[in-house]
Amino acid sequence: MKENRIAKEIVDASFNIHLSLGPGLLESVYEVVLAHELVKRGLYVERQKAISIQYNGLVFDEGFRADIVVERLVIVELKSVENIAPVHKKQLLTYLRLTNKKLGLLINFGSALIKNGIFRIVNGLEE
């Protein structure tokens, strides 16, 4: 399955979760529910995936933790805040660059309308 198809499943699942649970819960609640929903759809999901980074020829295991990685291809960064800040998008783009992944979704479950809380971040993905 390719990135765009995976993203469609993630967006659909996020919409259904937001419709059912509403905005304003803790990020960790949305993370566990979204992971469950994606696994139910037959996708391989890793939560709180530790990602190592390379710097000056060294590998550091304490790089960062991706909220969710789906099918080893798409990074999902979850928020439950009033507004997404520009730094959140930059953070996800950095994650994509460091992992050589092409697609990330920034999903803010704090938005009143989920369609206004989903941001697609790409790193060289062909449409």
N, C-alpha and C positions, 0 to 999 in steps of 0.2 A: 504494500500500500504506500502511495506517495504522500508527500507533505500536505498538499492541498486537500486530498480526500480525508486525511487524518484531521485536519483543521476543521473541516465541515462537521465531523462527528463531535469534536470538542465544543464547537460553537453551539450545535444543536443540544448537546447535553447541558451546557451552561445555561442556555435559555430555559430549558425545562426545570433545572434546579432553581433558578432565580424565580421562575413563575410559582413554583411550589413552596419554597422556603422564604422568599422575599429578601430584601437587602438588609444589611446591618449586622449579620452574625459575625463571629470571629472568622478570620481567614482559615484557620485550621479546620473549621466545620465544613466550609466549602471545599477544601482540599480533599478531605476524606470522602465526601459525598461524590465529588467529581471523579475521583479515582475509582470509586465503586461503580459509578455509572459507565465509565469507559471500559472497565473490565467486563461488565455485563454485555457490552457491545462487541466483545471479543478482541479488544486491543490490549497490547502489552504496556503496562504502566509501572513507572518507578516513582515513588514519592520520596521527597527530601533526598534526592540523589546527590551524593557528594561528588564534586567535580574538582579534579586536581588542576593546577595551573603550572605552566613552565615560565621561568623567569631567570635570565642570565645563565641558561644551561642547567638549571636545577628544576626539579619537580617538587611542588608543594602540594601535599594531599589536602591541606586545609584551604583550598581555593575558595569555593563557595558551594552552596547547596541549592540546586534547582528544585522549585516546589514540586513540579511534576514533569517527567519526560515521557512522552508517548511514542511507542514503537521505535525508540532510540533515535527518533528523527525530529520531533517537535518539542520545544521547551515551552512549558506553560508557567507563567509567573502570575500568581494570584494576589489580589489586593481586596480589601474591604474598607475602603476609605471614601470620604466625601468627594474628593477630586483626585485624579491622576496628575502627578507632577511630571514635568519634562524629564526629570532624573530617572523616573521609573522606566521610561522608554529607552533611555540611554543605557541603563543597567541591563535590560534584556538584550539590547544589541551587543553589548560587551560580552554577555554570556554566549551569544551565538558565535561571535568571532572567536572566543577562547575555545569553544568546543567544535568549531568548524561545521556547525549546523546551519541550515538555511532558513528555517522558519521558527518564529516564536509567537506566542499569543500572550498578551497582557490582558488579563480579565479582572475587571473591578466589580465585584459583587456588591459594592456599596452604592452603585448607581441606582437611581430610581427606575430607569429603563436600562436593561442589560445591553440593548443594542448600542447605547451610548458609552458602555463600559468595556467594549471589546476592541482591542487594538492589535493589528497584525504588523509584526516587525520582521523584515526580511534581511537576509545577508546573502545576496547573490542568487536568490531563488528565481528560476525561470518560471514564468507564469504559464 
